[in-house]
Amino acid sequence: MQLYGTDISSRLLLGTAQYPSPAVLRAAIEASRAEVITLSLRRETVGGSGAGFWEFLKDSDCRILPNTAGCHSVQEAVVTAQMARELFGTDWIKLEVIGNSNTLQPDVFGLVEAARILCADGFKVFPYTTDDLVVGEKLLEAGCGLLMPWGAPIGSGQGLRNPDALRAMRAHFPDIPLIVDAGIGRPSDATRAMELGLDAVLLNTAVAKAGDPALMAQAMVQAIEAGWNGYIADPMDPRDMAVPSTPTLGMAELI
Amino acid sequence: MNIIVNGQPHEVTKATLADMLSELDFTSPAIATALNGRFVPREDYSETSLSEGDRLEVLAPMQGG
């Protein structure tokens, strides 16, 4: 798939937070075969705490997708994006403008406004949005080249709360990369997202909080590949009644 | 001069942002700054002067989802 003109072969984008240790994070990234990993910015402590972590990830071959997690206003998100561009040396930004602290659902009005400002400034915006078609259209008008609808609230692991809406997004935006961002809990959730025709999945907690994060990362990438291949292979339509799969022609008369 | 650095009050003697970051012991090259809610590019550090009560944010890479 192509994200802003860049060929990305892995359809799993992986978050880097909440792992039990840097070694486990590294193992999970390797097992996931992810080419894009998400990062954030937080206050530096005197003497420097973030640098070591950054050095470790800079050595990986992954593309960095910084986020604006925790930003509740347009100004916070825009300034965070500007700082991320300098710090990580990339114009990719996962744009989050959070509207509610409990549900972490996007403030879609602020999201569209921030996207417009950042796209005009040359950013390649990855907007964390809802599955609302009109909001999607507004984001594309603002200059976004892809959409990242939620499956369920961030970190909830509930899977796809509204698969019909995601299917409608696929039909409505046939040529726009659609990445399910947030809510995936199990490999079957990821498979289902891919079977709906979405292009990729971005997840973090489902891997980081698994008992064996590296094994879960492997399971997720297998699930995503299976779902995608299943979508491309054009599945059969369900039938109400049974249809024999073994030929009935040539059946022996045995009674 | 008293300023707020990452939410905490600090007393500093230097005038420019570049000198102040050294004074505050922010030695890592992997930082980005905002002054009073506005991004300050790295190339502007030596020409950026701070005033009493200014709010400085110094951010670094962190794990994220």
Chai-1 contact restraints between the chains, C-beta under 6 A:
chainA,res_idxA,chainB,res_idxB,connection_type,confidence,min_distance_angstrom,max_distance_angstrom,comment,restraint_id
A,G15,B,G65,contact,1.0,0.0,6.0,A-B,restraint_1
A,T16,B,Q63,contact,1.0,0.0,6.0,A-B,restraint_2
A,A17,B,Q63,contact,1.0,0.0,6.0,A-B,restraint_3
A,A17,B,G64,contact,1.0,0.0,6.0,A-B,restraint_4
A,A17,B,G65,contact,1.0,0.0,6.0,A-B,restraint_5
A,T38,B,G64,contact,1.0,0.0,6.0,A-B,restraint_6
A,T38,B,G65,contact,1.0,0.0,6.0,A-B,restraint_7
A,L39,B,P61,contact,1.0,0.0,6.0,A-B,restraint_8
A,L39,B,G64,contact,1.0,0.0,6.0,A-B,restraint_9
A,S40,B,M62,contact,1.0,0.0,6.0,A-B,restraint_10
A,S40,B,G64,contact,1.0,0.0,6.0,A-B,restraint_11
A,L41,B,L59,contact,1.0,0.0,6.0,A-B,restraint_12
A,R42,B,M62,contact,1.0,0.0,6.0,A-B,restraint_13
A,R43,B,N6,contact,1.0,0.0,6.0,A-B,restraint_14
A,E44,B,I31,contact,1.0,0.0,6.0,A-B,restraint_15
A,E44,B,V58,contact,1.0,0.0,6.0,A-B,restraint_16
A,E44,B,A60,contact,1.0,0.0,6.0,A-B,restraint_17
A,V46,B,D25,contact,1.0,0.0,6.0,A-B,restraint_18
A,G48,B,T27,contact,1.0,0.0,6.0,A-B,restraint_19
A,G48,B,S28,contact,1.0,0.0,6.0,A-B,restraint_20
A,G50,B,A30,contact,1.0,0.0,6.0,A-B,restraint_21
A,G50,B,A60,contact,1.0,0.0,6.0,A-B,restraint_22
A,G50,B,P61,contact,1.0,0.0,6.0,A-B,restraint_23
A,G50,B,M62,contact,1.0,0.0,6.0,A-B,restraint_24
A,A51,B,S28,contact,1.0,0.0,6.0,A-B,restraint_25
A,A51,B,A30,contact,1.0,0.0,6.0,A-B,restraint_26
A,W54,B,A30,contact,1.0,0.0,6.0,A-B,restraint_27
A,W54,B,P61,contact,1.0,0.0,6.0,A-B,restraint_28
A,N67,B,G64,contact,1.0,0.0,6.0,A-B,restraint_29
A,A69,B,G64,contact,1.0,0.0,6.0,A-B,restraint_30
A,V79,B,A34,contact,1.0,0.0,6.0,A-B,restraint_31
A,V79,B,F39,contact,1.0,0.0,6.0,A-B,restraint_32
A,Q82,B,F39,contact,1.0,0.0,6.0,A-B,restraint_33
A,M83,B,A32,contact,1.0,0.0,6.0,A-B,restraint_34
A,M83,B,F39,contact,1.0,0.0,6.0,A-B,restraint_35
A,M83,B,L59,contact,1.0,0.0,6.0,A-B,restraint_36
A,E86,B,A32,contact,1.0,0.0,6.0,A-B,restraint_37
A,L87,B,A32,contact,1.0,0.0,6.0,A-B,restraint_38
A,N204,B,G65,contact,1.0,0.0,6.0,A-B,restraint_39
